[in-house]
């Protein structure tokens, strides 16, 4: 079961609708991230642990929308780096 927009907004303490489309996109990205990292498909489960991980990913991506961290000379954030690695693997699989 995917996270509802209400769950996401409550977690982020958002009470306006301006970012709903972006939050929905982040929800999809977090689910893909979780599945890519673990093979776990949140859309086919109601795991509280998986929801917490997805909410943490959404929180990180929403609160700081930049690709880099100020630490260690502007390196990619771990979550963004992981997403890029997964997308790279998916692209290689599609080309084979």
N, C-alpha and C positions, 0 to 999 in steps of 0.2 A: 504494500500500500504506500503510495507516494505521500509525502507531507502535504498537508493542506496549506493554502495561502494563509489561513488564519493562524495555524501553528507557527509558521515562519514569522509572521508579523508579530505575534506574541513573544516569540523568542528574541527578536530584534527590538522589541518595544516600539513598534511603529504603529501609529494610529491613523495614518493617511493612506490614500490610494495611489498617489503619484507614481510609485515605483513598482506597482503590482506586476506589470509585464516583465520588468527586470528581475524581480524576485522569482517569478515563475521560471524564467530562463536559468537562474542560479540553482533552482530546485532540480531541474533536469540535469544540469552540469554536475551537481553534487551526487546525484544518483548514478550517473555515468562514471564519476570518479570512484565511488565506492565499488561499483561492479568491476571496474578496471583494476583496482588495487587488490580486491579480495575474491572476485567472482560472485559476490553476494548481490542478488537482485532485490532491491527494496520494493520494487513494484509487485513482487510475488510474495511478500512477507509483511508482517506487522511488527518486526523486531524493534524494541525500544532502543537497543544499543545502536542499531544501524541508523535509526532516526537521529540519535544524538550526534553520531559522526557526521551525518548529512547537515544537520543544523550548524555544527561547528565549521564545516566547509563553507556553507552559505554565509555564516557570520563573518568569516575571514575575508571572503570575496566581496561582501557588501560593504563592510566597514572601511576597507582600504582597497580601493579599486585600482591601484597601481600594480604593475607587474613585478616591480623590484622592491627589495627591502634596503633600507639605509645601511644595514650591517655589511661588513666584509666587502666593501667596494661594489655596491649595487648589483648583487647577485639576485637571480630570480627567487621569488618566494617558493618554499618547498611545495605548496599546493599547486602553484602555477607550473612549476617544473615537472611535477608528477603528471599533470594534465597533458602537458606538451609531450612527455615521453609516451604516454598512452596513445595519444593521437598519432604519434610517429609510428608506433607499432601497428596501429589499425591501418594506417596508410600502406605500410609494407605488406600486411596481410591481404589487402585489397588488390595490390599490384601483382601478387603471386598467382 
